[in-house]
Amino acid sequence: MNQDHTYYVAEAYDNSQYTAGIVRKDNEKLLDANGFTPLKFRRTREGSAFIKISRIINAVQLAFSIKPNSLVLFHFPLLAAAYKWLLQLLKWRGIKTVALVIDIDGIRDNDEQLLQDELRLLHQFSYIIGHNPAMKNKLLEYIPAAKVFSIGLFDYPVKGQPLQRVFSCIICYAGNITKATFVYQLHQVQQCHFYIYGVGYNAAMNPKNSFIYKAVVAPDVLPSVLEGSFGLVWDGDSVDSCDEYLRYNNPHKLSLYLAAGLPVIVWKQSAVAAFVEENNIGITLDSLIEIPVKLGSMTADDYEKMRTQVLAIGQQIKEGYFLKKVITEIKAL
């Protein structure tokens, strides 16, 4: 069924560097470029009873401003109660809706009640865009009748050329260090040097100088300043294992590294490992302790072949290829 009109629910942002806001903002830029019309609530913040009532009225107005045979995209999780009202009204009107999943918090936080609440909400959508085949299959286990798609990778729409890279044992990591305390154990990884970027650094936890802390850098600038030869995709509190959520999640830092022209190092059991291996854009491993052996068996020529692949996919990411592709698939139904 081809949609005549396409919309997305626009959201309000502060200056936070946290990933959810970054991904949502980037997606909105790309949706604008692909002809989507933003649906904007007049009041952008939750607050008093008056504001809540005003937003519900606004949801009704928006729902009835949309023409039949339209498609409306929401980011998921929904960040405001008014978005849930809008979703229900659109469903009542028979208008197709899309949930573009940023996170499934119930899986991430291992919270069964929250997961059930999220699944009930996801069930209301006409289509769901998950991160990758692993997340798609997981959602189909919970909602067998759902129409679920995989975006493959999150796009990272930045301009400029990546830095020149040469093969070395210098590895960078960008992220929220508060949630990635494994970085304070990186002294256990022999023969490698680590540069760390992001919020939450605690110098008192780094007495062994496990890494060199660089800075907090704005997301649109970060790809042009990351130093090193590889980007590390890891999470949790151990160099020997990873956060279980990576079995389903597409970390935004993966897209960051590819946009920066960096081959990647990822957990072998993560959802993105298959993509990395199939496209020869990095190495996969079970423990970070394996890095010296993996890099020791690699040649400069091997690295350049990886870099060639990375640059091609990185260009697609910067141009918004992956979101456009999955939206085209949905609109063609």
C-alpha positions as CSV (number, residue, x, y, z in Angstrom):
1,M,0.0,0.0,0.0
2,N,1.6,3.3,-1.1
3,Q,1.2,6.2,1.3
4,D,0.3,9.6,-0.2
5,H,1.6,11.5,2.8
6,T,4.3,10.8,5.3
7,Y,4.8,12.4,8.8
8,Y,6.9,12.0,11.8
9,V,6.3,13.0,15.4
10,A,8.8,15.8,16.1
11,E,10.4,15.9,19.6
12,A,12.0,18.5,21.8
13,Y,15.7,18.2,22.8
14,D,18.0,19.8,25.2
15,N,21.8,20.0,24.7
16,S,22.3,16.5,26.1
17,Q,25.1,14.4,24.7
18,Y,23.3,11.2,25.5
19,T,22.8,8.7,22.6
20,A,19.0,8.6,22.5
21,G,18.7,12.3,21.8
22,I,21.5,12.2,19.2
23,V,19.9,9.3,17.2
24,R,16.4,10.9,17.3
25,K,17.8,14.3,16.1
26,D,19.8,12.7,13.3
27,N,16.7,10.7,12.2
28,E,14.6,13.8,12.1
29,K,17.1,15.5,9.8
30,L,17.0,12.5,7.5
31,L,13.2,12.3,7.6
32,D,13.0,16.0,6.6
33,A,15.3,15.3,3.7
34,N,13.1,12.4,2.6
35,G,9.9,14.5,2.4
36,F,8.4,13.7,5.8
37,T,6.3,16.4,7.5
38,P,6.9,17.0,11.2
39,L,4.0,16.8,13.6
40,K,4.8,19.4,16.2
41,F,3.2,19.7,19.6
42,R,2.8,23.4,20.7
43,R,3.9,22.7,24.2
44,T,7.1,20.6,24.2
45,R,7.4,19.8,27.9
46,E,5.2,17.8,30.3
47,G,4.1,19.8,33.3
48,S,1.0,21.0,35.1
49,A,-2.5,19.5,34.6
50,F,-3.3,22.4,32.2
51,I,-0.3,21.6,30.0
52,K,-1.2,17.9,30.0
53,I,-4.8,18.7,28.9
54,S,-3.5,21.1,26.3
55,R,-1.2,18.5,24.9
56,I,-4.1,15.9,24.7
57,I,-6.2,18.5,22.8
58,N,-3.2,19.1,20.6
59,A,-2.9,15.4,19.9
60,V,-6.5,15.3,18.8
61,Q,-6.0,18.2,16.5
62,L,-2.9,16.6,15.0
63,A,-4.6,13.3,14.5
64,F,-7.4,14.8,12.6
65,S,-5.2,17.0,10.5
66,I,-3.7,14.0,8.8
67,K,-5.2,12.8,5.6
68,P,-6.3,9.2,5.0
69,N,-3.8,6.8,3.4
70,S,-0.9,8.5,5.3
71,L,2.0,7.0,7.2
72,V,3.1,8.4,10.6
73,L,6.5,7.5,12.2
74,F,7.2,7.6,15.9
75,H,10.5,7.1,17.7
76,F,10.2,4.4,20.3
77,P,10.1,4.4,23.3
78,L,7.5,7.2,23.3
79,L,8.8,10.0,25.4
80,A,5.5,11.7,26.3
81,A,2.0,10.5,27.2
82,A,0.6,12.8,24.5
83,Y,2.3,10.7,21.9
84,K,0.4,7.6,23.2
85,W,-2.8,9.5,22.8
86,L,-1.9,10.5,19.2
87,L,-1.0,6.8,18.4
88,Q,-4.4,5.6,19.7
89,L,-6.3,8.3,17.7
90,L,-4.4,7.4,14.5
91,K,-5.1,3.7,15.0
92,W,-8.8,4.5,15.5
93,R,-8.7,6.5,12.2
94,G,-7.1,3.6,10.4
95,I,-3.9,5.5,9.6
96,K,-0.7,3.4,9.3
97,T,2.0,4.0,12.0
98,V,5.6,3.0,12.3
99,A,7.7,2.5,15.5
100,L,11.3,3.3,14.8
101,V,13.0,1.5,17.8
102,I,15.8,3.4,19.5
103,D,15.8,1.1,22.6
104,I,13.7,-1.6,24.2
105,D,14.2,-0.6,27.8
106,G,12.7,-3.7,29.2
107,I,15.3,-5.9,27.6
108,R,18.1,-3.4,28.3
109,D,17.2,-3.1,32.0
110,N,16.1,-6.7,32.4
111,D,12.7,-5.4,33.7
112,E,10.0,-7.8,32.8
113,Q,7.1,-5.5,33.7
114,L,8.5,-2.7,31.7
115,L,9.1,-5.1,28.7
116,Q,5.4,-6.2,28.8
117,D,4.3,-2.5,28.9
118,E,6.5,-1.8,25.9
119,L,5.3,-4.9,24.0
120,R,1.7,-3.8,24.5
121,L,2.5,-0.5,23.0
122,L,4.5,-1.9,20.1
123,H,1.5,-4.1,19.3
124,Q,-0.4,-1.0,18.5
125,F,1.8,0.0,15.5
126,S,1.3,-1.1,11.9
127,Y,5.0,-1.6,11.4
128,I,8.1,-1.8,13.6
129,I,11.6,-1.0,12.6
130,G,14.1,-2.9,14.7
131,H,17.9,-2.6,14.7
132,N,19.1,-5.9,13.2
133,P,17.9,-9.5,12.4
134,A,18.5,-10.5,16.1
135,M,16.2,-7.8,17.4
136,K,13.7,-8.5,14.6
137,N,13.6,-12.2,15.6
138,K,13.3,-11.3,19.3
139,L,10.3,-9.0,18.6
140,L,8.6,-11.7,16.5
141,E,8.9,-14.1,19.4
142,Y,6.9,-11.7,21.5
143,I,4.6,-10.4,18.7
144,P,4.4,-13.1,16.1
145,A,1.9,-11.2,13.9
146,A,3.9,-8.0,13.8
147,K,5.4,-6.6,10.6
148,V,9.0,-6.1,11.7
149,F,11.8,-4.7,9.6
150,S,15.5,-4.3,10.3
151,I,17.3,-1.0,9.7
152,G,20.7,-2.7,9.6
153,L,22.7,0.3,10.9
154,F,21.8,3.7,12.3
155,D,22.8,6.5,10.0
156,Y,25.2,9.3,11.2
157,P,24.6,12.3,8.9
158,V,27.8,14.3,9.2
159,K,29.9,16.1,6.5
160,G,33.6,16.1,5.9
161,Q,36.2,13.5,5.1
162,P,37.5,11.1,7.7
163,L,41.1,11.3,9.0
164,Q,43.8,9.2,7.3
165,R,44.4,6.0,9.3
166,V,47.3,3.6,9.5
167,F,47.5,0.2,11.1
168,S,48.5,0.3,14.7
169,C,47.5,-0.9,18.2
170,I,45.9,2.4,19.1
171,I,42.2,1.9,19.9
172,C,39.5,4.5,20.7
173,Y,36.3,4.2,22.6
174,A,33.5,6.8,22.7
175,G,30.6,6.6,25.1
176,N,29.2,7.2,28.5
177,I,32.0,6.0,30.7
178,T,29.7,5.8,33.8
179,K,28.1,2.8,32.1
180,A,31.3,1.4,30.7
181,T,33.5,0.8,33.7
182,F,35.4,-1.9,31.8
183,V,37.6,0.9,30.6
184,Y,39.4,1.0,34.0
185,Q,40.6,-2.5,33.4
186,L,42.1,-1.9,30.0
187,H,45.6,-2.1,31.5
188,Q,45.0,-5.9,31.3
189,V,45.1,-5.7,27.5
190,Q,48.8,-6.0,26.6
191,Q,50.6,-4.1,23.9
192,C,47.7,-1.7,23.1
193,H,46.9,1.9,23.8
194,F,43.4,3.2,24.4
195,Y,42.0,6.7,23.9
196,I,38.7,7.3,25.6
197,Y,36.1,10.0,24.8
198,G,32.9,10.8,26.6
199,V,31.1,11.9,29.8
200,G,31.5,10.3,33.2
201,Y,35.3,10.0,33.5
202,N,36.6,9.5,37.0
203,A,40.3,9.9,37.3
204,A,40.3,8.3,40.8
205,M,39.2,5.0,39.2
206,N,42.2,5.0,36.8
207,P,45.3,4.7,39.0
208,K,46.9,2.3,36.7
209,N,46.5,4.6,33.7
210,S,44.5,2.0,31.8
211,F,43.8,4.6,29.1
212,I,44.4,8.1,28.0
213,Y,41.3,10.2,28.6
214,K,40.8,12.7,25.8
215,A,37.6,14.8,26.1
216,V,33.9,15.2,25.7
217,V,33.3,16.1,22.1
218,A,30.1,17.2,20.3
219,P,28.6,14.3,18.2
220,D,28.8,16.2,14.9
221,V,32.5,16.9,15.5
222,L,33.6,13.6,17.0
223,P,34.1,11.6,13.8
224,S,36.7,14.1,12.6
225,V,38.7,14.0,15.8
226,L,38.8,10.4,17.0
227,E,42.3,9.2,17.1
228,G,43.5,5.6,16.5
229,S,43.2,2.7,14.1
230,F,40.2,0.9,15.5
231,G,36.9,1.9,17.3
232,L,35.9,-0.3,20.2
233,V,32.2,-1.4,20.6
234,W,31.9,-2.8,24.1
235,D,29.8,-2.2,27.2
236,G,29.6,-3.3,30.8
237,D,32.0,-3.7,33.6
238,S,34.4,-6.4,32.4
239,V,37.0,-6.8,29.6
240,D,36.0,-10.5,29.5
241,S,32.3,-10.2,28.8
242,C,29.8,-7.7,27.5
243,D,26.4,-6.4,28.5
244,E,23.8,-8.8,27.4
245,Y,21.8,-6.1,25.6
246,L,24.4,-6.0,22.9
247,R,22.9,-9.4,21.7
248,Y,20.0,-7.3,20.3
249,N,21.1,-3.7,20.2
250,N,22.9,-1.6,17.5
251,P,25.2,0.7,19.5
252,H,25.3,4.2,18.0
253,K,29.0,4.2,18.4
254,L,29.3,1.6,15.7
255,S,27.9,4.1,13.2
256,L,30.1,6.8,14.7
257,Y,33.3,4.8,14.1
258,L,32.3,3.8,10.5
259,A,31.5,7.5,9.7
260,A,35.0,8.3,11.1
261,G,36.6,5.7,8.8
262,L,37.6,3.4,11.6
263,P,37.5,-0.4,11.4
264,V,35.8,-1.8,14.6
265,I,36.4,-4.3,17.3
266,V,33.2,-5.9,18.6
267,W,31.9,-8.6,20.9
268,K,31.6,-11.9,18.9
269,Q,28.2,-12.6,20.5
270,S,26.7,-9.2,19.8
271,A,24.0,-8.6,17.2
272,V,26.3,-6.5,15.0
273,A,29.1,-9.2,14.9
274,A,27.6,-10.9,11.8
275,F,27.4,-7.6,9.9
276,V,31.1,-6.8,10.8
277,E,32.3,-10.2,9.7
278,E,30.2,-10.3,6.5
279,N,31.4,-6.9,5.4
280,N,35.0,-7.3,6.6
281,I,34.9,-4.0,8.6
282,G,36.6,-5.1,11.7
283,I,37.3,-8.0,14.1
284,T,35.1,-9.9,16.5
285,L,36.2,-11.5,19.8
286,D,34.9,-12.9,23.1
287,S,37.3,-11.0,25.4
288,L,39.3,-7.9,25.0
289,I,42.3,-9.8,26.2
290,E,42.3,-11.4,22.7
291,I,43.1,-8.1,21.0
292,P,46.9,-8.4,20.9
293,V,46.7,-11.8,19.3
294,K,44.1,-10.7,16.8
295,L,46.1,-7.6,15.8
296,G,49.3,-9.6,15.8
297,S,48.0,-11.8,13.0
298,M,46.9,-8.9,10.9
299,T,49.0,-7.2,8.2
300,A,48.9,-3.6,7.0
301,D,47.4,-4.9,3.8
302,D,44.6,-6.6,5.7
303,Y,43.9,-3.4,7.5
304,E,43.7,-1.4,4.3
305,K,41.2,-3.8,2.9
306,M,39.1,-3.3,6.0
307,R,39.5,0.4,5.6
308,T,38.2,0.3,2.0
309,Q,35.1,-1.5,3.2
310,V,34.6,0.9,6.1
311,L,34.9,4.0,4.0
312,A,32.2,2.7,1.6
313,I,29.7,1.9,4.3
314,G,30.7,5.0,6.2
315,Q,29.7,7.1,3.2
316,Q,26.3,5.4,3.1
317,I,25.8,6.1,6.8
318,K,26.6,9.8,6.3
319,E,24.1,10.0,3.4
320,G,21.2,8.4,5.4
321,Y,21.1,5.3,3.2
322,F,19.9,2.8,5.9
323,L,16.9,4.8,7.1
324,K,15.8,5.7,3.6
325,K,16.1,2.0,2.5
326,V,13.9,0.7,5.3
327,I,11.3,3.5,4.9
328,T,11.2,2.7,1.1
329,E,10.5,-1.0,2.0
330,I,7.6,0.0,4.2
331,K,6.0,2.5,1.8
332,A,6.1,-0.1,-1.0
333,L,3.9,-2.6,0.9
